[in-house]
Amino acid sequence: DYKGQKLAEQIFQGIILVSAIIGFIYGYITEQFGWTVYIVMAGFALSCLLTLPPWPMYRRNPLKWLPVQDSGTEEKKSADRKPKRHSKS
């Protein structure tokens, strides 16, 4: 559903943003750029774990689909017939 997709996108962006800020501050304090990268990668992994699987919190508002129509059987019968050849004049 669209509301679930929006929620997943907001969670994903929020975790990435927070982990980038924390990683930058921690890396700046320790003067180690590697820690910044590790913290951002951990935030990315966490956000993927929370947003990629189809968790029930993302499926609360299912879409209403149209019912299946039975009009395809007539088309199938006519498609099974051999095409008529036109005589050359």
C-alpha positions as CSV (number, residue, x, y, z in Angstrom):
1,D,0.0,0.0,0.0
2,Y,1.1,3.6,-0.6
3,K,1.0,4.6,3.1
4,G,3.3,1.7,4.0
5,Q,5.7,2.7,1.2
6,K,5.8,6.2,2.5
7,L,6.4,5.0,6.1
8,A,9.2,2.7,4.9
9,E,10.8,5.6,3.0
10,Q,10.6,7.9,6.0
11,I,12.1,5.3,8.3
12,F,14.9,4.5,5.8
13,Q,15.8,8.2,5.3
14,G,15.6,8.9,9.0
15,I,17.9,6.1,10.0
16,I,20.4,7.0,7.3
17,L,20.4,10.6,8.3
18,V,20.8,9.9,12.1
19,S,23.6,7.4,11.5
20,A,25.4,9.8,9.2
21,I,25.3,12.6,11.8
22,I,26.3,10.3,14.6
23,G,29.1,8.8,12.5
24,F,30.4,12.2,11.5
25,I,30.5,13.5,15.0
26,Y,32.1,10.3,16.4
27,G,34.6,10.2,13.5
28,Y,35.4,13.9,14.1
29,I,36.0,13.5,17.8
30,T,38.2,10.4,17.4
31,E,39.8,11.7,14.2
32,Q,39.1,8.4,12.5
33,F,37.2,8.5,9.2
34,G,36.9,4.7,9.3
35,W,34.5,4.9,12.2
36,T,32.3,7.3,10.3
37,V,32.0,4.8,7.5
38,Y,31.4,1.9,9.8
39,I,28.6,3.7,11.6
40,V,26.9,4.8,8.4
41,M,27.2,1.2,7.0
42,A,25.6,-0.1,10.2
43,G,22.8,2.4,9.9
44,F,22.3,1.4,6.3
45,A,22.1,-2.3,7.3
46,L,19.7,-1.6,10.1
47,S,17.4,0.5,7.8
48,C,17.5,-2.3,5.2
49,L,16.5,-4.8,7.8
50,L,13.6,-2.6,9.0
51,T,12.3,-1.6,5.6
52,L,12.9,-4.2,2.9
53,P,10.9,-7.2,4.3
54,P,7.1,-6.9,4.0
55,W,6.5,-6.3,7.7
56,P,2.8,-6.1,8.8
57,M,3.2,-2.5,9.8
58,Y,3.6,-1.7,6.1
59,R,0.5,-3.6,5.0
60,R,-2.2,-2.0,7.1
61,N,-3.9,-0.3,4.2
62,P,-4.3,-2.8,1.3
63,L,-5.4,-1.5,-2.1
64,K,-8.8,-2.4,-3.4
65,W,-8.4,-4.2,-6.8
66,L,-11.1,-4.6,-9.4
67,P,-12.8,-8.1,-9.5
68,V,-11.7,-10.5,-12.2
69,Q,-13.9,-10.5,-15.3
70,D,-14.7,-13.6,-17.3
71,S,-14.5,-12.0,-20.7
72,G,-11.1,-13.7,-21.6
73,T,-12.7,-17.1,-22.4
74,E,-14.3,-15.9,-25.7
75,E,-11.0,-14.4,-26.8
76,K,-9.2,-17.6,-26.0
77,K,-11.6,-19.7,-28.1
78,S,-11.2,-17.4,-31.1
79,A,-7.4,-17.4,-30.8
80,D,-7.3,-21.2,-30.9
81,R,-8.8,-21.3,-34.3
82,K,-6.6,-21.3,-37.4
83,P,-6.5,-18.0,-39.3
84,K,-8.4,-17.9,-42.5
85,R,-6.4,-17.6,-45.7
86,H,-7.6,-15.1,-48.2
87,S,-7.7,-16.3,-51.8
88,K,-5.6,-14.3,-54.3
89,S,-7.5,-12.5,-57.0
